[in-house]
Amino acid sequence: MKKLNKYDIEFLIDALKNGKEIPLEYKYALFPTKQKEYELVYAGKMRKEDILADNEEAKAVPLQIEKIFNGKKYPLYSKACPAHKCGDWHNLLVFGDNLQILKTFYKNEDPLIKNKIKGKVKLIYIDPPFATKDEFQNKEGAKAYNDKKKGAEFVEFLRRRLILAREILADDGSIYVHLDQKMSHYVKVLMDELFVKNYFKNEIIWRYRRWPAPQKNFQKMHDTIFRYTKTNQVLWNQLYEEKSASTLKAFGDIKLTTEITERGTIKKIKTDEVSKGTYMSDVWEIPMIQGSASRERDESGNYPTQKPEALLERIIKASTNEGDLVMDFFCGSGTTLAVAEKLNRRWIGCDIGKLAIYTTQKRLLEIDKSKDLEDLKKKYGKPAKSFGVVASGLYDLGKIFALKKDEYIDFVKRLFEIEEISKKQISGVEIDGKKREFYVKIFPYWDFKNTSVDEKYLRELHKNIGKKIDGRFYVIAPANNVDFISDYYQIDNVRYYFLKVPYQVIKELHKVQFKKLRQPQSKRNINDLDEAIGFHFIRQPEVNSEIKKLKDKIVLRIKKFESAYAQDETGEKLENFESLAMVLADKNYKGDEFMMDDYYFAEDIANDKYKIEFPKKSCGKNIMAIYVDIYGNEFREVFKIKI
């Protein structure tokens, strides 16, 4: 580190007095830090402490259960099960920004997951949509190339999530990060920095074959998977692979041991034991999923970029035991979750895409029809254990108001980040906590169904507490129970701010503008990396459609589609069809679970005047369509078809 001499000090004083720029070389002399041997330095790198602390760019948000599947018929584990210590556990499929979800797991306060996840995840596997060549064709038939995030932006995007993931990982757990050649070298340095290079365990090469393409390079035939741990006391199950043909020819299927001779040389000796094979190397030859004809691709909903189950089987077997918890927070088509289910592990999956959530949901509900891991000629034959589909950051208002009183209070406290306080009353008025050092009251709408937060209510409140509070007071209430359009109402020197449910953003209270997750409108954007800021409430889009039954097909025509939300960036109203992301279809809807058969992106159906054709032979008595806008809001419609 550079030490300041007399000349340096005089130079810096002169620069400060005259408003001159201080050269970067003085950074560590003026602000000494404990430097690692090496680290990535780039613009926009957030301090680890800030990522773990509360901030609007990475805040914890409440979890809202959408639905529990197979809860009564196939409970996950009973309290008597020795492999599982949380008797009320459900596997979780979470829709939302994984940064917010990981922050919620890290804070460990939400009642759904409290003391069940943090420090208990034995394996994290992620296959982030890295900046790479897109596998989709564009309209002209040429390969489309789409860098999801550029350079430092991608590294920081991943780094923030890895920092939180490390805190959630069990002390004896492992994390596997799957990458290609474009970003693996940056991420290796990043993970050395976050996990300490001593805990780097493997660089796994997944080698596969695919159709070669003429180019002035060696053919790309592998991906890279980095494995790191938190400590050296790590859970590890040794895996074996078959012996080579030459070894079998020389020694047969007999275990070999070694002996030191009198001359000090090593001699191989046969034993009577049957060998398990050779220790598995870090180069894995596993076929990739090729084309729509693949059975495995069909089972996972023809979802792009999914990985073969054999790949995840090795990873999960090596780093977990039965009953252990596995997490994939870029779950995509749900391969990690499906394999964890088949291997009797518990699991958590997260994704920002509605398509990914519905693809995974169907894959799990029909897992009994999928291939067995041990014998690919057989069906797995078992139903999925209980799992819950959970929303994070995008909430169903009806379900919030259906909560019991204590559950509602707890939910809105977490939603608006209300701190607990010891003082529960001021002059007889109940106080529910503090937000940024100012008192908060949750309006008890359940007791005052015919009363609103109006001027009379606030003046009565002010008469009791106005002289005992400073500057600002928050009132949390259902939007329908607040008579004010403005963000606050001032009496004397006190501003009474309204935190409404659903929340209308008060810009004065937020340093960063709230931002909704965006759903893709075309195949080439299906794996785009996106981030949410804040939280939002579901508002159904307006849809007008018709269905026609022709001789050999059913035709769905969408006449109108308008989102209830305006553009985040401009505030401008989105015109007809501008906000449509995709349509999901269950062509044989049986009245219980939505089982997605196919998906249609807005860009594709726009070319056919928003018409979707279903072959009549593939349709049942009912068709269910889910129309999704670019912010993840849904409108559902069921059509009765007589075939």
N, C-alpha and C positions, 0 to 999 in steps of 0.2 A: 504494500500500500504506500502511495506517495506521501512523504512527510512534508509539511509546510515549512519552508525556510523564511528568512526575513524578507527576501524579494517577493516570494509568493504572497505573504501577508499584505505587503504594501500594494501589490498588483490587485488583489481582491478588494481591498478598501477603496482604491481608486475606481475600480469597475463598479462597485456598489454606489459610490457617490455620484458617478456620472451616468448611471443607468446602462452600462455596457453589459453585453452578454458574457457570462462566465463560461470558459471552455469546459467541455465534458470531462477532460482529464482530471478535474478537481472534484468530481462527484464523490468518490470513495474517501478522499482525504477530508472533505467537509462533512460527509455523512457516512461514517464507517459502519459497516454491517458485518455480520458473520457470513463470510462468503464460502460457498461450496467450491469444490475443486473446479467445477465448470457448471454452467447453466445456460439455458436459452434466454437471450435478452431481445425483447421486441416491444414495439409500441402497443399500449393497451393491456399490458400484463398486470393483472390485479394481484395485490398481496394476498397470501394464503389466509391471513387473519381476517381480511375483509370478506373473503368468500365464505368463511365459516360464520362470520357475524351476520346480523340482520341487515339487509340492504335491499332496496327495491329491485335491483337487477337480479337478485338471487334470493327471493324470500320463500319461506315455507308457506304452504297453503293447505287448507283442510282437505281431507279426503271424503268423498261422498260415494256411498255404495249405490251403484245403479241396479245391480241384480246379482243374486247368488244362484249359481247353477249347481245342480246335483247335491244340494245341501242336506236334504233328508234321506234320499235314497242311497247316496254314496258318501257318507261323512269321511273327512280326510283322515283324521286320527282320533282315537278316543284318548281320554286322560290316562287310561291304563297302558297305552302303547309305550314301551320302553324307549323307542326311537324318537319320541316326540314329547316335549315338555310343555307345549302350549295347547291345551285341550280344545280351545275354541278357534284354532287356526283355520283359515281358508287360504288356499293359494290365491294370488292376486294378479289380475291383469289390469294395469292402470293406464288410462288415457290422459295425456298431458305432457307438459314440458318436463323432461327428465331432470333438469337442473332443479326445478321447484320440487319435484317428487323426492329427489335425493336429499334436498335440504329438509324436507318434512321428516324423512327417515332419520336424518342426522339429529334434528332437534328432539326427536323421540317424545313428542307430547300428544300427538293425535291418538285418541282412544282406540282407534282401529288397529294401530300398529305399536302402541307403547310397550316397550320392553320385549318386543317380539322380533325385531329386525336388527337394530343397531348392535354391532359387535357379534352378531350371530350368523352372518352370511358366510358360508364356507367356500363358496365359489362364485366369482363374478366373471362372466364371459360377455364381451361386447364385440360387435362387428360394426363399428360406426360407418355411416355413409361417407367414406373418405373422398377427398378430391381425386377423382379417377375417371376413366373412360366409362361412359354410360352404355349399357347393353341394349338400349332401345334404338329402333330405327326411326329416322325422321320421315316426313311425308314423301321425300324423294327417294327413300330407300337406303340412303347412306347412313353410316353410323353417326349417332349424335354424341357430341362431347360436351360434358357439363361439369365444370368444377363446382362442387357444392359450396365450398368456402375456400378462399384463397389463403395460402401460406400461413402467416402468423394468426390470422383470424380463426382458421381451423384449429391450430395448435392451442390457442387460448380457449376456444369453445370446448375442446376435449379436456384440457388441463383443469378447468373449473369443475367438471364432472368427476374427474379422477381424484381430485382432492377430497371431495365428499365421499366418493366410493371407498377410498382407503379408510376413512373413519368408520364406515359401516361394516367393512370386512372383519371377520373374526380374526383373532390373533394367529390362529393356525390355518387361515384361509389362503386361497390363491386367486389371483386375477389374471385373466387371459385377454389380451387385446389383439384383435385380428385386423391386419392391414395389408396394403399392397406396396409396391416398390416406390410409389410417389412420395409417401409421407412417413414411411417406417423409420427412416434414419432420424427425423426430427422427433418422432414419438419415443424412440429409444432413449435419446438424451433427456427428454422430458420425464420419462418414467424413472430413469436413474436419479433424477433430481427429486422426484416426489417419493419414491419408494426406497431410495438409497441403493446404489449399484450393487452392494453386497447381497441384496435380496433379489437380484436378477437371477432367475433359475434356468430359463430356456429360451432359445429362439427356435421355434418349431417351423419347419418348412413343410407346408402342405403342397405336395406336388400332384398335379393332375394333367390330363391330356385333353386337348380340344382341337378343333379344326385349325390348322395353321393359316395365317394370313400373310400374303406377300408383303414384305417390308424390309427396310435396310437395317434390321436389328435381329438379334437372336430372339426366338419365339418366347413369349412370356408364358410360363407353364407352372407358376407357383405363387402362393401367397405366404405371408409371414405372420406368425402368431407369437407374441411375447408373453412369457409367464413370469410374474413377480409375486413375492409374498411379503407379509409385514414383519415376520420374524423367521428365525431358523427352525423354530418348533412347529413345523408345518405338517398338516395331514397329507399323507402320500401313500397311495396304493400302487405297488409296482405292476406295470403292464408288460406283457410279453408278446413277441411276434414269432411267427413260424421260422424254423431254421432254414437256412439256404439249402438248395439242392445238393451242393458239394459237401456241406457238413453232414446232411442226412446220409449221403452215400458213404462217407468215411466212417461215421460213428453210429448211424441209426438214430432212433428216438430215445437215446440214453443220455442221462445227465452226466456231464463231465466235471471233474474237479481237478485241482492242480497239486503238485508236490515238488518240493525243492530237493534236488538230488545232492549227492555228496560233493559233486563238482560245482554246486551253486546254480545249476541250470533249472529251468522250470519244465516239469514233465506233466502232460495231460494224462489223467487216469479215468477210465470208465467206472461208473458206479452202477448199482442195481436199481437206482431210482429212475423213474420215467421223467424226462425233462419237460418243463412247462413251455419251453421255447427259449429264445434269446431275449435279453432285456430290450425293450422297445427303444428305438433310436429317436432322434428328433427330426427325422425326415419321414413324412407320412405320405404314402401313395394311396390316395382315395379318389375315386372318380368323382368329378363334379356333376351336378345335375344338368343334363343336356336337353334343351328344347321342351316343348309342350307335350311331347310323346312320353316323357318320363313319368312313371307311376308316382314317384315321390313328389315331383312337381305338381301333378294333379291333386295329390292328397293335401298339399299346402296351398291350394287355391290358385295355382299358376302365378304365384307371387314372384316378382323378379328378385334376384340377388339372394335367394335362400341358399343355405348351405346343406350338404348332405347330413343325414342323421348319424352316419358312421363317424363323422368328424367330431360331433358333439358327444357321442357315446364314449369315445376315448377320453376326452377332457373331463367329463363328469365322473366316469369311473375312477380316474387317476386321483382326483382331488376331493372326492366326497364319499360318504357312506350313506346307506339307506336312511331316510328320515332327515338328512341334512338339507340346508336351505341354499338354493341356487338362484342367482339373479342375472337377468339380461335386460339392461335398460335401453337397448336399441333392438327390441325383440322382433320387429319385422313380421315375417310369416309365422313365427312361433316355434321354430325348430328346437331351440334350447329348451323351451317349456315342454314341448311334446316328448323329447328324449328324457328330460328330468322326470316327467310323469311316468314314462314306461320303466324307468329305473327306480321307481319308488322314492324319489326325492321330492321335497317341497320346493315351491318355486314362486318367483315374482318376475313379471314381465312388464315393461313400460314402453310406450310408443306415442308419438305425437300424431300419428296418422289414423284416421277413422278406418281406412282400408286395412291397415295392419291389424287393428283391434278386431274387426269383423272376420278377417281371414283367420286369425289365431283362435278366436272364439269358436268358429265352425270346426277348425282342425281338432280342437280339444273335445268338442261335443261328439265328434265322429271318430275319435281316436281308436275306438274298438274295431273299426273297419280298416285301419291302417296296418302296415307291415310290422311283424314282430321283429325285434332287434336281433334275436338269436337265430331265428329261422325265417329268412325273407320270403319263403314260399307260404308261410302261414300268416294269418291275421293276428293282430295283437289280442283282440277278443275281450278286452276289459274296458269298462266305462271310465271316464275321467273322474277323479275324486273331486270333492267340493271345491269350487273356485268362484271368486267374486270379481265382477267387472266394476271398476272403480273410476270415478272422475276426479281430476285434480286441476283446479283452476278454471273449469267451465262447469257451472252448476245448474241443476234443475231447481227452479224456484219453488215449485210445488212440493218437492221433497223436503226443502228447508222448512217450510211452514207446517209440514206434517210431522216434524220432529216434536218430541215431548219438550216441555218447558226447559228442563235442565240441559237437554241435548241441544236445543236451539241456542241457549245462552252460551254454551261451550263452543258451538260452531261459529257464531258471530264474533266471539272474543278472539278466536284463532284467525278468522277471516280478516279482522281489522287490527290484529296484533295488539290486543288490549292486555296490559300488564296487571297482574294481581296486586292488590294492596291490602294492608291490614285495616285501614280505616274504611268501614263499610257504610257509614252514614255521615251526613253533614246537616245539622239542624233537623234531624228526623227524615231527611231525604236519602233513600238508598242509593249508594254509589257502587258501580260494578267494576271499577278499575281505573287505570290511567293509560293515556296514549300520548307519548312524547311529553310527559310531565303534566298533562292536563287531565282533569277528571272526566269520566265517561259514565253515562247512564243508559242502560238498555230499556227502551220504552216497553212496558209490560202490556203488549197489545192483547194478550190472552185474557187479561182482567178488564180491559177497556175496549171492547170490540166496537163500541159506538162512539169512541173518543179519538180525536186526532191530536197530533203535535201541531197546535195552532198558536196564534199570538196569546190567547188566554192561558193556555197551558204553560207557555214559556214565561209569562209575567208572574204566574203563580210560583213557578220554579225559582225565578229570579228573586222574588220577595223573600224566599226562605234561604237561598244560598248565595245570592248575588254579591254580598259584601264579604263573603268568606272564600271566594275563588278569584283567580287571577286571569284576566284577559280572554280566556277561551274555555269552552265547555262543549263536549261532544254528546250528541243524542243519537243512539242507534235505533232505527225504527223501520218497519216496512214502508216502502215508498208510497203505498196507498194510504198510509196513516199520517203522512206529512203534508200539511197544507201549503208549504212554501215551495216556490219554484227555485228561488235563489239558494246558494250553497250555505248561507248562514243568515241569522237574524240578530241584530245587535241591540242590546238594552244597556244603557249607560256605557260602561267601559268593557262590557263582556260580550264576546261574540259566541253565539250558540250555533255550532256547526252540525249539519245533518248528515250522518252516515247512513244512507238509505239502502235497503235491501229490496230489489236489486240496486247496486251501487251506481250512481252517476258520478264519474270521476271529478273530484274537486282539485283542479290543477294547482291551486295555491298550496295544497298539502303534499304534493308529490314532485320530487326533483326530476323524475323520469316519467315520460308519458307512458300510460298503459298500452300494451301491445298484445293483440290476440294471435294465437297460433293460426297459421294459414294452411289449408288443405290444398293438395295439388289439383290442377285443372287439366293436366296431361301426364302421360306416362313418363316423359323425360324428367319431370319434376317430382316423381314419386318419392325419391329419397333425399330431397332437399333438406338441409339442416335449418331448423327454425327455432326461435326462442320466444317465449311469452314473457310479458312483464305485467305483474298484477294479476287480477282475476276477472272473470266475466260470467254472465248469466245467460242461460240458453234462451234464445228468442226464435221461435219457429219462423222459417221463411214462408212466404206466401206462394202457393203452387196451384196452378190450374192445369189439369191434364185430361186426356181421354184415352180410352182403349178400344181398339177395333179387332174383331175376330174375322180373319180372312180364311181362305181355304186351307192353307198349309202353314200359316203363321199368325201370331198375335202381335199387333202393333201398338206400342205405347207412344203417344205424342204429347210432348210437354208444350203447353200453350203459353204459360207464364211462370216465371220464377224470379222472385225478388226477395232479397235479404232484408231483415229488419234492421240491420246495422249499416251505417255509412262507412266509407273508407276511413281506416285509422289515420292514414297519413294526411289526408286533405279535408276530411269531414264531409266530402261530397257524397250525395246519394248515388248508390249503385243502380244502374238502369237494368231493365229486364234482361235476364240471363248473365249479366256481367259477374254476378257473385256465385253462379252455379259451379261447384267443383266436380261433382260426380253423382252418378246414380248407381245404387247397389240393388241387386235383385235376387229374390228367393222365388224361383219359378214353380216351386211346389210347396208353398207355405201351408203348414198344417195347423195353424192357429195357436202354436205355443212359442217355440223359439225361432228367431230369424236365422236361417241357415243360408248364407250368401252363396249363390251359384256363380254370379258373374258381376263385373263392375264395368261402368261405361264413363269415361272421362268427358267432361264438357267439351273439350276441344274436338274430340272425335264425333260426338253426336251433333255438334253445331254444323258440321259439314252436310249432315242429312236432315237439316231443319228440325233438330231436336226430336228425332224419331228413333225409337229403339225397337228392333224386331226380335221376337222370340220364336224359334221353331215350335210349331204346335205340339209336336211329338215330345218335346222336352218339358212341357208345362203340365202342372197338375190342375186341381180344381180351383186353386187360388194362387195369385201372384202378389207378392208383397214388394213394393218399391220404397227405398229410402233415398230421398233427395238430400244431398249434403251441400251446404254452402261453404265458401272459402274459409269461414271461421269455425267450422265444425258443427254448426247448428243443423238439425235434422227436421224433415217433415216426412211422415210415414203414411203410406196409402196401401190398402188391400183391394185388389180387383177379383171379383168372382168370375171364374172361367168355367164353362161347362164343356168338357172335352168328350 
